[in-house]
Amino acid sequence: MTAAQRRAAEKRDYDAFLDGCKSRALLDRLTDKWVTLVLAALRDEGTMRFSALSRRIAGVSQKMLTQTLRNLERDGLVVRTVTPTVPVTVDYRLTDLGTSLALLVLQVKGWAEQHMDLVLQHRDDYDAAHA
């Protein structure tokens, strides 16, 4: 079997419900809160510098933001552009693939923001009934 045939067979067999499936590992990465917030911020703002992303996403550490951006770049969702200035300027922007995912992420983010009060009420009701 050639490499192309092997990839085609693997693609046919992607099923995130199966343990060890590559799509499950990708799904795990994409559901990380920092990934979600980085994608949403870049979709909202367009090209951003590291420091601007850091300010926009409250609570993210420099280490976690760096790791998240590297993973997104590796997956082809973000492009990192280095401009040789003093100091060096580094910009991040979504790829077409990243933009397609960010549109979905923004819907989930919007749903969470819109329904948070209702979810909190359900939590309170559940906790009261199970106390």
Sequence and secondary structure as in RCSB ss.txt:
>XXXX:A:sequence
MTAAQRRAAEKRDYDAFLDGCKSRALLDRLTDKWVTLVLAALRDEGTMRFSALSRRIAGVSQKMLTQTLRNLERD
GLVVRTVTPTVPVTVDYRLTDLGTSLALLVLQVKGWAEQHMDLVLQHRDDYDAAHA
>XXXX:A:secstr
  HHHHHHHHHHT  TTSTT HHHHHHHHHTSHHHHHHHHHHHHHSSEEHHHHHHHSTT  HHHHHHHHHHHHHT
TSEEEEEE  SS EEEEEE HHHHHHHHHHHHHHHHHHHHHHHHHHHHHHHHHHT 
